[in-house]
Amino acid sequence: MSDELYADGVGEITITGSIVRIDFVSLSPEERDGNNNPKAVFRQRVIMPVDAFANSMDLLQKALNGLVEAGAIRRIADLQKAPVPEIHREAATANASPNFN
């Protein structure tokens, strides 16, 4: 059995020289922000050399393209091009990640 980590997202990516640090975050069940929404809190850090990071980004881009082609996610730019009835615009935008403009 191997250790697994669930993350709601990446909090920060820091590049120092030839090292990349990726901080994973998840929503806290206890901590809240000013709007009473769960705060994203640090969970774990992955540290790798820049060449490994670059190779992983290529693999992640291929996975992202596959998700877009399968219709699992849509890019915001694609949503902005497609005519969406005003009543459904918020719901359509809610399913798009701001990371893929």
MDAnalysis code that builds the backbone (N, CA, C; Angstrom):
import MDAnalysis as mda
import numpy as np

u = mda.Universe.empty(303, n_residues=101, atom_resindex=np.repeat(np.arange(101), 3), trajectory=True)
u.add_TopologyAttr("name", ["N", "CA", "C"] * 101)
u.add_TopologyAttr("resid", np.arange(1, 102))
u.add_TopologyAttr("resname", ["MET", "SER", "ASP", "GLU", "LEU", "TYR", "ALA", "ASP", "GLY", "VAL", "GLY", "GLU", "ILE", "THR", "ILE", "THR", "GLY", "SER", "ILE", "VAL", "ARG", "ILE", "ASP", "PHE", "VAL", "SER", "LEU", "SER", "PRO", "GLU", "GLU", "ARG", "ASP", "GLY", "ASN", "ASN", "ASN", "PRO", "LYS", "ALA", "VAL", "PHE", "ARG", "GLN", "ARG", "VAL", "ILE", "MET", "PRO", "VAL", "ASP", "ALA", "PHE", "ALA", "ASN", "SER", "MET", "ASP", "LEU", "LEU", "GLN", "LYS", "ALA", "LEU", "ASN", "GLY", "LEU", "VAL", "GLU", "ALA", "GLY", "ALA", "ILE", "ARG", "ARG", "ILE", "ALA", "ASP", "LEU", "GLN", "LYS", "ALA", "PRO", "VAL", "PRO", "GLU", "ILE", "HIS", "ARG", "GLU", "ALA", "ALA", "THR", "ALA", "ASN", "ALA", "SER", "PRO", "ASN", "PHE", "ASN"])
u.atoms.positions = np.array([
    [0.842, -1.178, 0.000],
    [0.000, 0.000, 0.000],
    [0.885, 1.238, 0.000],
    [0.476, 2.244, -0.748],
    [1.257, 3.471, -0.813],
    [0.482, 4.621, -0.180],
    [1.220, 5.649, 0.243],
    [0.584, 6.838, 0.799],
    [-0.073, 7.626, -0.318],
    [-1.245, 8.156, -0.036],
    [-1.951, 8.985, -0.991],
    [-2.284, 10.308, -0.342],
    [-2.406, 11.331, -1.158],
    [-2.739, 12.661, -0.676],
    [-3.836, 13.225, -1.556],
    [-4.891, 13.734, -0.933],
    [-5.916, 14.447, -1.675],
    [-5.621, 15.932, -1.543],
    [-5.734, 16.660, -2.634],
    [-5.553, 18.114, -2.607],
    [-6.669, 18.751, -3.418],
    [-7.157, 19.896, -2.922],
    [-8.137, 20.665, -3.677],
    [-7.462, 21.509, -4.743],
    [-6.150, 21.671, -4.638],
    [-5.452, 22.461, -5.633],
    [-4.015, 22.731, -5.259],
    [-3.380, 23.531, -6.091],
    [-2.007, 23.971, -5.854],
    [-2.082, 25.378, -5.276],
    [-1.458, 25.562, -4.127],
    [-1.476, 26.860, -3.488],
    [-0.425, 27.794, -4.038],
    [0.763, 27.243, -4.270],
    [1.868, 28.078, -4.731],
    [2.926, 27.209, -5.387],
    [3.591, 27.769, -6.375],
    [4.748, 27.136, -6.993],
    [5.902, 28.118, -6.874],
    [6.990, 27.667, -6.265],
    [8.160, 28.510, -6.058],
    [9.345, 27.897, -6.786],
    [10.046, 28.722, -7.553],
    [11.241, 28.266, -8.259],
    [12.433, 29.006, -7.684],
    [13.388, 28.246, -7.171],
    [14.611, 28.806, -6.609],
    [15.784, 28.105, -7.279],
    [16.474, 28.837, -8.136],
    [17.578, 28.226, -8.870],
    [17.063, 27.107, -9.741],
    [17.546, 25.906, -9.502],
    [17.144, 24.758, -10.321],
    [16.146, 23.848, -9.612],
    [15.501, 24.364, -8.550],
    [14.560, 23.565, -7.762],
    [13.165, 24.182, -7.824],
    [12.152, 23.338, -8.023],
    [10.756, 23.777, -8.036],
    [10.063, 23.168, -6.826],
    [9.332, 24.010, -6.106],
    [8.548, 23.557, -4.955],
    [7.071, 23.798, -5.267],
    [6.269, 22.749, -5.177],
    [4.836, 22.827, -5.447],
    [4.103, 22.544, -4.145],
    [3.370, 23.546, -3.661],
    [2.610, 23.398, -2.413],
    [1.167, 23.035, -2.724],
    [0.718, 21.906, -2.203],
    [-0.657, 21.465, -2.370],
    [-1.488, 21.919, -1.180],
    [-2.734, 22.320, -1.454],
    [-3.632, 22.802, -0.409],
    [-4.949, 22.042, -0.474],
    [-5.659, 22.060, 0.642],
    [-7.032, 21.559, 0.662],
    [-7.858, 22.474, 1.544],
    [-9.163, 22.411, 1.370],
    [-10.053, 23.279, 2.123],
    [-10.184, 22.776, 3.553],
    [-9.984, 23.687, 4.496],
    [-10.012, 23.342, 5.910],
    [-11.439, 23.162, 6.405],
    [-11.686, 22.117, 7.190],
    [-13.025, 21.957, 7.780],
    [-13.255, 22.922, 8.948],
    [-12.174, 23.487, 9.520],
    [-12.311, 24.374, 10.670],
    [-12.074, 25.846, 10.338],
    [-11.042, 26.154, 9.557],
    [-10.658, 27.536, 9.308],
    [-11.539, 28.163, 8.225],
    [-11.971, 29.407, 8.479],
    [-12.835, 30.135, 7.551],
    [-12.238, 31.495, 7.228],
    [-12.546, 32.007, 6.026],
    [-12.095, 33.348, 5.650],
    [-13.145, 34.372, 6.084],
    [-12.975, 35.621, 5.666],
    [-13.889, 36.693, 6.044],
    [-15.306, 36.505, 5.528],
    [-15.477, 35.737, 4.458],
    [-16.807, 35.468, 3.894],
    [-17.379, 34.149, 4.388],
    [-16.756, 33.572, 5.402],
    [-17.164, 32.295, 5.998],
    [-16.997, 31.110, 5.047],
    [-16.110, 31.244, 4.057],
    [-15.779, 30.131, 3.169],
    [-14.579, 29.386, 3.746],
    [-14.502, 28.082, 3.513],
    [-13.336, 27.340, 4.021],
    [-12.039, 27.897, 3.440],
    [-11.022, 28.002, 4.288],
    [-9.711, 28.484, 3.844],
    [-8.910, 27.341, 3.230],
    [-8.137, 27.679, 2.217],
    [-7.204, 26.708, 1.651],
    [-5.977, 26.667, 2.553],
    [-5.644, 25.487, 3.052],
    [-4.509, 25.343, 3.960],
    [-3.481, 24.374, 3.370],
    [-2.232, 24.640, 3.663],
    [-1.120, 23.821, 3.180],
    [-1.273, 22.378, 3.647],
    [-1.022, 21.429, 2.735],
    [-1.071, 20.001, 3.080],
    [0.266, 19.304, 2.858],
    [0.872, 19.538, 1.698],
    [2.119, 18.845, 1.400],
    [2.854, 19.573, 0.290],
    [4.168, 19.379, 0.252],
    [5.011, 20.018, -0.764],
    [5.738, 18.941, -1.558],
    [5.770, 19.140, -2.879],
    [6.570, 18.295, -3.774],
    [7.729, 19.152, -4.244],
    [8.930, 18.611, -4.144],
    [10.138, 19.328, -4.547],
    [10.809, 18.514, -5.645],
    [11.129, 19.201, -6.760],
    [11.744, 18.492, -7.880],
    [12.652, 19.431, -8.664],
    [13.590, 18.875, -9.424],
    [14.428, 19.708, -10.277],
    [13.598, 20.292, -11.428],
    [14.063, 21.427, -11.976],
    [13.291, 22.103, -13.024],
    [13.069, 21.226, -14.248],
    [14.022, 20.384, -14.620],
    [13.812, 19.535, -15.799],
    [12.702, 18.519, -15.553],
    [12.612, 17.984, -14.336],
    [11.525, 17.062, -14.010],
    [10.189, 17.802, -14.006],
    [10.189, 19.039, -13.514],
    [8.978, 19.861, -13.526],
    [8.531, 20.116, -14.964],
    [9.457, 20.482, -15.823],
    [9.128, 20.740, -17.230],
    [8.552, 19.490, -17.884],
    [9.141, 18.337, -17.620],
    [8.629, 17.080, -18.191],
    [7.235, 16.773, -17.648],
    [7.009, 17.035, -16.360],
    [5.695, 16.760, -15.778],
    [4.645, 17.701, -16.351],
    [5.028, 18.939, -16.660],
    [4.071, 19.883, -17.242],
    [3.638, 19.427, -18.630],
    [4.543, 18.839, -19.379],
    [4.187, 18.293, -20.689],
    [3.152, 17.184, -20.531],
    [3.367, 16.311, -19.576],
    [2.435, 15.214, -19.321],
    [1.087, 15.744, -18.832],
    [1.106, 16.744, -17.931],
    [-0.135, 17.338, -17.443],
    [-0.893, 18.036, -18.574],
    [-0.184, 18.686, -19.488],
    [-0.838, 19.352, -20.621],
    [-1.532, 18.325, -21.505],
    [-0.897, 17.173, -21.714],
    [-1.526, 16.112, -22.509],
    [-2.781, 15.599, -21.815],
    [-2.716, 15.441, -20.492],
    [-3.888, 14.988, -19.735],
    [-5.005, 16.026, -19.819],
    [-4.656, 17.297, -19.697],
    [-5.636, 18.377, -19.805],
    [-6.293, 18.375, -21.178],
    [-5.499, 18.252, -22.221],
    [-6.054, 18.213, -23.581],
    [-7.017, 17.040, -23.744],
    [-6.688, 15.907, -23.154],
    [-7.578, 14.748, -23.214],
    [-8.896, 15.015, -22.501],
    [-8.853, 15.705, -21.355],
    [-10.080, 16.047, -20.627],
    [-10.943, 17.025, -21.430],
    [-10.296, 17.985, -22.085],
    [-11.033, 18.943, -22.915],
    [-11.674, 18.221, -24.095],
    [-10.916, 17.365, -24.763],
    [-11.444, 16.624, -25.913],
    [-12.588, 15.702, -25.516],
    [-12.518, 15.134, -24.314],
    [-13.570, 14.237, -23.841],
    [-14.803, 15.005, -23.353],
    [-14.680, 16.329, -23.234],
    [-15.804, 17.139, -22.770],
    [-15.948, 17.177, -21.262],
    [-14.957, 16.649, -20.535],
    [-15.027, 16.641, -19.069],
    [-14.866, 18.040, -18.488],
    [-14.076, 18.877, -19.170],
    [-13.894, 20.268, -18.762],
    [-13.873, 21.143, -20.007],
    [-14.110, 22.434, -19.811],
    [-14.051, 23.379, -20.910],
    [-13.159, 24.541, -20.512],
    [-12.443, 25.061, -21.463],
    [-11.603, 26.225, -21.232],
    [-12.474, 27.479, -21.217],
    [-12.114, 28.462, -20.415],
    [-12.873, 29.704, -20.338],
    [-12.927, 30.385, -21.704],
    [-11.826, 30.376, -22.438],
    [-11.812, 30.994, -23.764],
    [-12.859, 30.353, -24.668],
    [-13.031, 29.035, -24.570],
    [-14.043, 28.346, -25.375],
    [-15.445, 28.765, -24.945],
    [-15.644, 28.965, -23.653],
    [-16.947, 29.387, -23.154],
    [-17.287, 30.794, -23.625],
    [-16.279, 31.652, -23.702],
    [-16.507, 33.031, -24.111],
    [-16.841, 33.114, -25.598],
    [-16.373, 32.168, -26.393],
    [-16.663, 32.145, -27.831],
    [-18.062, 31.608, -28.110],
    [-18.479, 30.633, -27.316],
    [-19.758, 29.978, -27.563],
    [-20.907, 30.818, -27.014],
    [-21.996, 30.936, -27.776],
    [-23.150, 31.663, -27.250],
    [-23.826, 30.842, -26.153],
    [-23.955, 31.442, -24.997],
    [-24.584, 30.783, -23.857],
    [-25.733, 31.669, -23.411],
    [-26.925, 31.141, -23.270],
    [-28.033, 31.956, -22.788],
    [-27.669, 32.588, -21.450],
    [-28.065, 33.823, -21.257],
    [-27.691, 34.586, -20.063],
    [-28.018, 33.846, -18.773],
    [-29.132, 33.165, -18.727],
    [-29.549, 32.488, -17.514],
    [-28.593, 31.355, -17.137],
    [-27.880, 30.781, -18.118],
    [-26.981, 29.658, -17.861],
    [-25.514, 30.064, -17.820],
    [-25.202, 31.324, -18.054],
    [-23.811, 31.760, -18.145],
    [-23.044, 31.486, -16.849],
    [-23.645, 31.757, -15.690],
    [-22.938, 31.552, -14.418],
    [-22.619, 30.079, -14.206],
    [-23.562, 29.210, -14.487],
    [-23.336, 27.775, -14.315],
    [-22.261, 27.268, -15.263],
    [-22.246, 27.763, -16.491],
    [-21.241, 27.318, -17.459],
    [-19.859, 27.771, -17.037],
    [-19.742, 28.983, -16.547],
    [-18.443, 29.505, -16.120],
    [-17.973, 28.806, -14.839],
    [-18.896, 28.381, -13.996],
    [-18.529, 27.735, -12.741],
    [-17.781, 26.431, -12.968],
    [-18.009, 25.759, -14.114],
    [-17.348, 24.497, -14.397],
    [-16.014, 24.657, -15.086],
    [-15.615, 25.866, -15.377],
    [-14.339, 26.114, -16.056],
    [-13.315, 26.541, -15.037],
    [-12.113, 26.060, -15.188],
    [-11.043, 26.426, -14.260],
    [-10.391, 27.728, -14.701],
    [-10.135, 28.646, -13.756],
    [-9.435, 29.881, -14.112],
    [-7.980, 29.636, -14.484],
    [-7.482, 28.439, -14.258],
    [-6.108, 28.111, -14.567],
    [-5.883, 27.849, -16.048],
    [-6.960, 27.720, -16.828],
    [-6.820, 27.337, -18.222],
    [-7.391, 28.382, -19.159],
    [-7.061, 29.617, -18.952],
    [-7.523, 30.708, -19.828],
    [-6.915, 30.586, -21.190],
])
